[in-house]
Amino acid sequence: MSTGTPETPGHVLSVRNAINTALGEAAVDADRSVLVAVSGGADSMTALDAMQAISAAGGPRVIACHFNHQMRGAESDADEEYVRAAAEARGLTYIGDGSDVSAYAKDNRLSVEDAARRLRYGFLGRVAQSEDAQAAITGHTLDDQAETVLLHIVRGSGLAGVRGMRLVSQTPKRWGGGSLTIVRPLLRLRREDTEQYCRDRGIVPRMDVSNESTTFARNRLRLNVMPELEAINPRVADAITRLSDTAAEELAALNEIVDELWEHVLDVSDPETSSVTLDRKMLQITRPALRRSLLRRAFVEAAGTAIDLLRSHITEMDRLAESGAGRSIDLPHGIRFETRSHTVMFAPVGQEDSPYPVPIEPIEISIPGRLEFSGGKTLVVELVERPDDLTADSQSFHYAAADAIGSAATLRNRVEGDRFQPLGMDTDTRLKDLFVNAGIPRTWRDRVPIIECERGIVWVAGLRIAEWARVTPETAQILQISLEESY
């Protein structure tokens, strides 16, 4: 594929050929559209101009995309108009959008950098869906890679962070627009290559003055740290990239082992709810390094990405998995990690697979009787014949003496200070302790239905009946209390 003419400068051809080769490695389909994320700077303008030439030579259709972060007033608007004009001058489709990144960061308690990234990639994801584009191309260079790896090291990342950016990656679904494939074909080019490309092509890129601000950690690395490292090794960016490549190779080997272990550790994976459950006992007998890799893998399965997952998150998950049931930690991208008696679970906050209905206001119920909860659960309290085996009750139903409860009771959820005398115990205990000992996740406890009569708590859903309400040989009428699926 020829991406130029005899008059095209050699450096321009070299850059275009490098980008075209990277597109081949990324398996970009020439028959489908791609987005090019364009800020207006030298890197993204090189990507746009080169992709237009590649497209004209039989490559994929190009759609230029710009997201206005609205952080620099008129300058941000000028960037947007610049990119629009650049796309139109090249005969390319242009799609733009924007949002107040600073306000979004404040509302969602994010750094400005994280907020900008989520909004920008969310926009690209929506455009990719509407235009049926296979991927979004960014202008990340080898220099960006070196800065990214250093930033991850400073933040205490593991092997995956040292690996840095890859040629191809996916964004989280929760950033909007579904998961998006990102391709970085400039990742082997230096920033000086894109600057030279722009000079050769007569492109005058936009200058973002915020790139000179040391408010942002990445800028401090680029402006202050990298020059010091280059004084030690002028080719430090290449050296860091080699480290990144080595980490990628080591991680690939480790992942092969993790893949073999995965089928033994995985309990449930539900793409519909983005939830993953692992066998806790299997985790505990796995070597620490592999265990942490399995936890990371499970997070990626649930979140759709490893972006923002830090070594500290994995270490804390590992600690909680060893500590016992009923522990939890909130992770990036709205994922919650919870430990249970025999499993650990990753699920979106608010979508955990709780077997209990949504919390309710206290309500009087008749005994016997039934009550349907919103969300597909029904409480059933019914008189039954004396069963052959009174010990046959389970988490789904329990037997109780009708005369111990009476004809009416209150159905409610837990309150602070609740105490309960479970079947088989001589004294009462704190309900909180019962939940902890039973491994009920903290996020479920406010949902557990409780029946209380004049004497006290008589039933805790999924756990036990009260000792004083147990069925004896003298019990005349027997109740079966169950929490069932509504049909």
C-alpha positions as CSV (number, residue, x, y, z in Angstrom):
1,M,0.0,0.0,0.0
2,S,1.5,3.3,-1.1
3,T,0.8,6.1,1.4
4,G,2.5,8.9,-0.6
5,T,3.9,10.2,-3.8
6,P,7.5,10.5,-5.1
7,E,7.4,14.1,-3.7
8,T,6.4,13.0,-0.2
9,P,9.2,13.6,2.4
10,G,11.0,10.4,3.5
11,H,10.2,11.0,7.2
12,V,6.5,11.4,6.4
13,L,6.5,8.1,4.5
14,S,8.4,6.4,7.3
15,V,5.9,7.6,9.9
16,R,2.9,6.5,7.7
17,N,4.5,3.1,7.1
18,A,5.1,2.6,10.8
19,I,1.5,3.5,11.5
20,N,0.2,1.2,8.7
21,T,2.3,-1.7,10.0
22,A,0.9,-1.2,13.5
23,L,-2.6,-1.2,12.1
24,G,-1.8,-4.6,10.6
25,E,-0.5,-5.9,13.9
26,A,-3.7,-4.7,15.5
27,A,-5.8,-6.5,12.9
28,V,-7.6,-3.3,11.8
29,D,-10.1,-4.2,9.0
30,A,-9.6,-2.0,6.0
31,D,-13.3,-2.5,5.1
32,R,-14.6,-0.9,8.3
33,S,-14.5,2.6,9.8
34,V,-12.2,3.8,12.5
35,L,-12.3,6.9,14.7
36,V,-9.3,9.1,15.2
37,A,-9.3,11.0,18.5
38,V,-7.9,14.4,17.7
39,S,-7.0,17.0,20.3
40,G,-5.2,19.3,17.8
41,G,-1.7,18.6,19.1
42,A,1.2,17.3,17.1
43,D,0.7,13.7,18.0
44,S,-3.0,13.5,17.2
45,M,-2.6,15.6,14.0
46,T,0.0,13.2,12.8
47,A,-2.4,10.4,13.4
48,L,-5.2,12.1,11.6
49,D,-3.1,13.2,8.6
50,A,-1.4,9.8,8.3
51,M,-4.7,7.9,8.6
52,Q,-6.3,10.0,5.9
53,A,-3.4,9.0,3.6
54,I,-3.7,5.4,4.6
55,S,-7.5,5.5,4.0
56,A,-7.0,7.1,0.6
57,A,-4.7,4.2,-0.3
58,G,-7.3,1.6,0.5
59,G,-7.3,1.7,4.3
60,P,-10.3,2.1,6.6
61,R,-12.7,5.0,6.4
62,V,-11.7,7.7,8.9
63,I,-13.9,9.7,11.2
64,A,-12.3,12.6,13.1
65,C,-13.5,13.0,16.7
66,H,-12.8,15.8,19.1
67,F,-14.0,16.1,22.7
68,N,-14.1,19.7,24.1
69,H,-13.1,19.5,27.8
70,Q,-14.3,23.1,28.4
71,M,-11.3,23.7,30.8
72,R,-9.6,26.6,28.9
73,G,-12.5,28.8,27.8
74,A,-12.0,30.3,24.4
75,E,-8.9,28.2,23.8
76,S,-10.8,25.0,24.2
77,D,-13.4,26.3,21.7
78,A,-10.6,27.3,19.3
79,D,-9.1,23.7,19.5
80,E,-12.5,22.3,18.5
81,E,-12.8,24.6,15.5
82,Y,-9.2,23.8,14.5
83,V,-9.9,20.1,14.5
84,R,-13.2,20.5,12.6
85,A,-11.5,22.6,9.9
86,A,-8.6,20.1,9.7
87,A,-11.1,17.2,9.1
88,E,-13.1,19.1,6.5
89,A,-9.9,20.1,4.7
90,R,-9.0,16.4,4.4
91,G,-12.5,15.5,3.3
92,L,-13.2,13.5,6.5
93,T,-16.3,13.2,8.6
94,Y,-16.1,15.2,11.8
95,I,-18.0,14.4,15.0
96,G,-17.5,16.5,18.1
97,D,-18.9,16.8,21.6
98,G,-17.9,18.4,24.9
99,S,-18.6,18.6,28.6
100,D,-17.6,20.5,31.7
101,V,-14.9,18.2,32.9
102,S,-14.1,20.1,36.1
103,A,-17.7,20.0,37.2
104,Y,-17.9,16.3,36.4
105,A,-14.7,15.6,38.4
106,K,-16.1,17.5,41.4
107,D,-19.5,15.8,41.3
108,N,-18.0,12.3,41.0
109,R,-15.0,12.8,43.3
110,L,-12.5,12.2,40.5
111,S,-9.2,13.8,39.6
112,V,-9.5,16.1,36.6
113,E,-7.4,13.7,34.6
114,D,-9.6,10.7,35.4
115,A,-12.8,12.7,34.7
116,A,-11.5,13.9,31.3
117,R,-10.5,10.3,30.3
118,R,-13.8,8.8,31.3
119,L,-15.8,11.5,29.4
120,R,-13.6,11.5,26.4
121,Y,-13.7,7.7,26.0
122,G,-17.4,7.6,26.8
123,F,-17.9,10.0,23.9
124,L,-15.8,7.9,21.6
125,G,-17.7,4.7,22.6
126,R,-21.0,6.3,21.7
127,V,-19.7,7.5,18.4
128,A,-18.2,4.0,17.7
129,Q,-21.6,2.5,18.3
130,S,-23.6,5.0,16.2
131,E,-21.1,4.8,13.3
132,D,-20.4,1.1,13.6
133,A,-16.7,1.9,13.9
134,Q,-14.3,-1.0,14.8
135,A,-11.9,1.0,17.0
136,A,-10.7,4.5,18.1
137,I,-7.1,5.4,17.1
138,T,-5.2,7.7,19.5
139,G,-1.9,9.5,19.1
140,H,0.0,8.0,22.1
141,T,3.7,7.9,21.4
142,L,6.7,6.1,22.9
143,D,7.3,9.2,25.1
144,D,3.7,8.8,26.5
145,Q,4.5,5.2,27.2
146,A,7.6,6.0,29.2
147,E,5.7,8.6,31.2
148,T,2.8,6.2,31.8
149,V,5.1,3.4,33.1
150,L,6.9,5.8,35.4
151,L,3.6,7.1,36.7
152,H,2.4,3.6,37.4
153,I,5.7,2.8,39.2
154,V,5.4,5.9,41.4
155,R,1.8,4.9,42.3
156,G,2.9,1.4,43.4
157,S,1.6,-0.6,40.4
158,G,2.3,-4.2,39.8
159,L,3.6,-6.0,36.7
160,A,0.5,-4.9,34.7
161,G,1.2,-1.3,35.4
162,V,4.9,-1.6,34.4
163,R,3.7,-3.2,31.2
164,G,2.1,0.2,30.4
165,M,-0.1,0.8,27.4
166,R,-0.6,-1.8,24.8
167,L,-1.1,-1.5,21.0
168,V,-4.7,-2.6,21.5
169,S,-6.9,-2.4,24.6
170,Q,-10.5,-2.0,25.7
171,T,-12.3,0.7,27.7
172,P,-14.8,-0.1,30.5
173,K,-18.4,-0.4,29.5
174,R,-19.4,1.9,32.4
175,W,-17.7,4.9,30.8
176,G,-20.7,5.0,28.4
177,G,-21.3,3.7,24.9
178,G,-20.2,0.2,25.7
179,S,-16.7,-1.2,25.6
180,L,-14.5,0.5,23.0
181,T,-11.4,-0.9,21.3
182,I,-8.5,1.5,21.4
183,V,-5.6,1.2,19.0
184,R,-2.3,3.1,19.5
185,P,-0.4,2.8,16.2
186,L,2.1,5.6,17.2
187,L,3.3,3.8,20.2
188,R,6.8,3.1,18.7
189,L,7.3,6.7,17.5
190,R,8.9,9.4,19.5
191,R,7.3,12.8,20.1
192,E,10.1,14.3,18.0
193,D,8.9,12.1,15.1
194,T,5.4,13.6,15.2
195,E,6.7,17.2,15.5
196,Q,8.9,16.6,12.4
197,Y,6.0,15.1,10.6
198,C,3.9,18.2,11.2
199,R,6.7,20.4,10.0
200,D,7.2,18.4,6.8
201,R,3.5,18.5,6.1
202,G,3.0,22.2,6.9
203,I,0.8,21.4,9.9
204,V,0.8,24.0,12.7
205,P,-0.6,22.0,15.6
206,R,-2.4,23.6,18.5
207,M,-0.5,24.3,21.7
208,D,-2.2,23.4,25.0
209,V,-0.8,25.6,27.7
210,S,-2.1,23.3,30.4
211,N,0.6,20.8,29.3
212,E,3.1,23.2,30.9
213,S,1.3,23.2,34.2
214,T,2.9,21.1,37.0
215,T,-0.5,20.8,38.7
216,F,-0.9,17.4,37.0
217,A,1.4,14.5,37.9
218,R,2.0,13.5,34.3
219,N,3.2,17.0,33.5
220,R,5.6,17.0,36.4
221,L,7.1,13.7,35.2
222,R,7.5,15.0,31.7
223,L,8.8,18.5,32.6
224,N,10.9,17.7,35.7
225,V,11.7,14.0,36.1
226,M,12.3,12.9,32.5
227,P,15.0,15.6,31.8
228,E,16.9,14.4,34.9
229,L,16.7,10.8,33.8
230,E,17.8,11.8,30.3
231,A,20.8,13.4,31.8
232,I,21.7,9.9,33.1
233,N,20.7,8.1,30.0
234,P,19.7,10.1,26.8
235,R,17.7,7.1,25.6
236,V,15.8,6.6,28.8
237,A,12.4,6.6,27.1
238,D,13.6,3.6,25.0
239,A,15.0,1.9,28.1
240,I,11.7,2.3,29.9
241,T,9.8,0.9,26.9
242,R,12.1,-2.1,26.9
243,L,11.2,-2.6,30.5
244,S,7.6,-2.3,29.5
245,D,8.0,-5.0,26.8
246,T,9.8,-7.3,29.3
247,A,7.0,-6.9,31.8
248,A,4.5,-7.7,29.0
249,E,6.3,-10.9,28.2
250,E,6.5,-11.9,31.9
251,L,2.9,-11.1,32.4
252,A,1.9,-13.2,29.3
253,A,3.7,-16.2,30.8
254,L,2.1,-15.7,34.2
255,N,-1.4,-15.3,32.5
256,E,-0.9,-18.7,30.9
257,I,-0.7,-20.3,34.4
258,V,-3.6,-18.1,35.6
259,D,-5.7,-19.4,32.6
260,E,-5.1,-23.0,33.7
261,L,-6.0,-22.2,37.3
262,W,-9.1,-20.1,36.4
263,E,-11.4,-23.0,35.6
264,H,-10.6,-24.5,39.0
265,V,-11.1,-21.2,41.0
266,L,-14.1,-19.8,39.1
267,D,-17.4,-20.5,40.7
268,V,-19.8,-18.3,38.7
269,S,-19.3,-15.7,35.9
270,D,-22.4,-13.9,34.8
271,P,-21.9,-11.5,31.9
272,E,-25.5,-10.3,32.2
273,T,-24.8,-8.7,35.6
274,S,-21.1,-8.3,35.2
275,S,-20.5,-10.4,38.3
276,V,-17.8,-12.9,39.0
277,T,-17.6,-15.4,42.0
278,L,-14.5,-17.3,42.9
279,D,-14.0,-20.3,45.2
280,R,-12.5,-18.8,48.4
281,K,-10.9,-22.0,49.6
282,M,-9.2,-22.6,46.2
283,L,-7.8,-19.1,46.4
284,Q,-6.4,-19.6,49.8
285,I,-4.4,-22.7,48.7
286,T,-3.0,-20.9,45.7
287,R,0.4,-19.2,45.8
288,P,0.2,-15.5,46.7
289,A,1.5,-14.2,43.3
290,L,-1.0,-16.4,41.4
291,R,-3.8,-15.6,43.8
292,R,-3.3,-11.9,43.2
293,S,-3.3,-12.5,39.5
294,L,-6.6,-14.4,39.8
295,L,-8.1,-11.5,41.8
296,R,-7.0,-9.1,39.1
297,R,-8.4,-11.3,36.4
298,A,-11.8,-11.5,38.2
299,F,-11.9,-7.7,38.5
300,V,-11.2,-7.3,34.7
301,E,-14.0,-9.8,34.0
302,A,-16.4,-7.7,36.1
303,A,-15.3,-4.2,35.1
304,G,-14.2,-4.9,31.5
305,T,-10.8,-3.2,32.1
306,A,-7.9,-3.1,34.5
307,I,-7.6,0.7,34.2
308,D,-7.4,2.4,37.7
309,L,-6.9,-0.9,39.5
310,L,-3.9,-0.4,41.8
311,R,-1.6,-2.8,43.5
312,S,-3.0,-1.5,46.8
313,H,-6.5,-2.7,45.7
314,I,-5.3,-6.2,44.9
315,T,-3.3,-6.4,48.2
316,E,-6.4,-5.3,50.2
317,M,-8.6,-7.9,48.3
318,D,-6.1,-10.6,49.1
319,R,-6.1,-9.6,52.8
320,L,-9.9,-9.6,53.0
321,A,-10.1,-13.0,51.3
322,E,-7.8,-14.4,54.0
323,S,-9.6,-12.6,56.8
324,G,-13.1,-14.2,56.7
325,A,-16.6,-13.7,55.5
326,G,-18.6,-10.5,55.4
327,R,-15.8,-8.1,54.4
328,S,-16.0,-5.8,51.4
329,I,-14.1,-3.1,49.5
330,D,-15.3,-0.7,46.8
331,L,-13.1,-0.9,43.7
332,P,-12.8,1.4,40.6
333,H,-15.5,1.5,38.0
334,G,-18.3,0.8,40.5
335,I,-17.2,-2.7,41.3
336,R,-17.6,-4.1,44.9
337,F,-15.5,-7.0,46.2
338,E,-17.1,-9.1,49.0
339,T,-16.0,-12.1,50.9
340,R,-18.5,-14.8,51.9
341,S,-18.2,-18.1,53.7
342,H,-17.0,-20.1,50.7
343,T,-16.6,-17.6,47.9
344,V,-15.5,-14.1,47.0
345,M,-17.6,-12.0,44.7
346,F,-17.0,-9.1,42.3
347,A,-20.2,-7.2,41.2
348,P,-21.4,-3.7,40.3
349,V,-22.4,-1.8,43.4
350,G,-26.2,-2.2,43.8
351,Q,-26.2,-5.4,41.6
352,E,-24.9,-7.9,44.1
353,D,-26.8,-11.2,43.9
354,S,-28.4,-10.8,47.2
355,P,-31.0,-13.5,48.0
356,Y,-32.9,-11.0,50.1
357,P,-35.5,-8.5,48.9
358,V,-35.1,-4.7,49.0
359,P,-35.4,-3.0,52.4
360,I,-38.9,-2.3,53.7
361,E,-40.6,-0.2,56.2
362,P,-41.9,-2.1,59.3
363,I,-45.3,-3.7,58.5
364,E,-47.8,-5.7,60.5
365,I,-48.5,-9.2,59.0
366,S,-51.0,-11.9,59.8
367,I,-50.0,-15.3,61.1
368,P,-50.5,-17.4,59.0
369,G,-50.2,-15.2,55.9
370,R,-48.1,-14.2,52.9
371,L,-46.5,-10.9,51.7
372,E,-45.0,-10.3,48.3
373,F,-42.0,-8.0,48.2
374,S,-41.0,-5.8,45.3
375,G,-38.2,-7.5,43.3
376,G,-39.5,-11.0,43.1
377,K,-39.6,-12.4,46.6
378,T,-42.5,-13.6,48.7
379,L,-42.7,-14.3,52.5
380,V,-44.9,-17.3,53.2
381,V,-46.0,-18.3,56.7
382,E,-48.3,-21.3,56.6
383,L,-49.6,-24.0,58.9
384,V,-48.3,-27.5,58.0
385,E,-48.6,-31.0,59.2
386,R,-45.9,-32.2,61.6
387,P,-43.0,-33.2,59.3
388,D,-41.3,-36.5,59.8
389,D,-38.0,-34.7,60.2
390,L,-38.1,-31.4,62.1
391,T,-34.4,-30.9,61.3
392,A,-35.1,-30.8,57.6
393,D,-35.5,-27.1,57.5
394,S,-32.9,-25.1,55.5
395,Q,-31.9,-21.6,54.6
396,S,-35.1,-21.3,52.6
397,F,-37.6,-22.4,55.3
398,H,-37.9,-23.0,59.0
399,Y,-40.4,-24.6,61.4
400,A,-41.8,-22.7,64.4
401,A,-44.4,-23.2,67.1
402,A,-47.5,-21.2,66.2
403,D,-48.5,-20.6,69.8
404,A,-45.1,-19.0,70.5
405,I,-45.7,-16.3,67.8
406,G,-49.4,-15.6,68.0
407,S,-51.8,-14.4,65.3
408,A,-49.9,-11.2,64.3
409,A,-46.3,-10.0,64.1
410,T,-44.1,-7.3,62.6
411,L,-42.0,-7.8,59.5
412,R,-39.0,-5.5,59.4
413,N,-35.3,-5.2,58.7
414,R,-32.6,-4.9,61.3
415,V,-32.1,-1.9,63.6
416,E,-29.1,-0.9,65.7
417,G,-28.9,-3.0,68.9
418,D,-31.0,-5.9,67.8
419,R,-30.5,-9.1,69.8
420,F,-31.7,-12.6,69.0
421,Q,-31.7,-16.0,70.7
422,P,-31.0,-18.4,67.8
423,L,-32.2,-22.0,67.9
424,G,-29.8,-24.1,70.0
425,M,-28.5,-21.2,72.2
426,D,-29.2,-20.7,75.9
427,T,-28.8,-16.9,75.7
428,D,-29.4,-14.1,73.2
429,T,-26.7,-12.6,71.0
430,R,-26.2,-9.5,69.0
431,L,-27.8,-9.9,65.6
432,K,-24.7,-8.2,64.1
433,D,-22.5,-11.0,65.5
434,L,-24.8,-13.6,64.0
435,F,-24.5,-12.0,60.6
436,V,-20.7,-11.9,60.8
437,N,-20.5,-15.5,62.0
438,A,-22.8,-16.6,59.2
439,G,-20.8,-14.8,56.6
440,I,-23.6,-12.5,55.5
441,P,-22.0,-9.7,53.4
442,R,-22.2,-6.3,55.0
443,T,-24.2,-5.0,52.0
444,W,-26.9,-7.6,52.4
445,R,-27.6,-7.2,56.1
446,D,-30.0,-4.2,55.8
447,R,-32.1,-6.3,53.4
448,V,-32.6,-9.4,55.6
449,P,-36.3,-9.8,56.5
450,I,-37.0,-10.3,60.2
451,I,-40.2,-11.3,62.0
452,E,-40.7,-9.9,65.4
453,C,-43.6,-10.7,67.8
454,E,-44.3,-9.5,71.3
455,R,-41.6,-11.7,72.9
456,G,-38.9,-10.6,70.4
457,I,-37.3,-11.6,67.1
458,V,-38.6,-15.0,66.2
459,W,-37.2,-15.5,62.7
460,V,-34.2,-14.1,60.7
461,A,-34.5,-15.0,57.0
462,G,-32.0,-17.5,55.8
463,L,-30.5,-18.1,59.3
464,R,-32.6,-19.5,62.1
465,I,-35.8,-19.5,64.2
466,A,-35.7,-18.4,67.8
467,E,-34.9,-21.0,70.5
468,W,-38.1,-20.2,72.3
469,A,-40.2,-20.7,69.2
470,R,-38.8,-24.2,68.4
471,V,-41.2,-27.0,67.7
472,T,-41.4,-29.5,70.6
473,P,-43.3,-32.8,71.0
474,E,-46.1,-30.9,72.7
475,T,-46.5,-28.3,69.9
476,A,-50.0,-28.4,68.6
477,Q,-49.7,-26.3,65.5
478,I,-46.6,-25.9,63.4
479,L,-45.7,-23.0,61.1
480,Q,-43.4,-23.2,58.1
481,I,-41.8,-19.8,57.4
482,S,-40.1,-19.4,54.0
483,L,-38.8,-16.7,51.7
484,E,-39.7,-17.9,48.2
485,E,-39.3,-16.7,44.6
486,S,-42.4,-15.0,43.3
487,Y,-44.1,-16.5,40.3
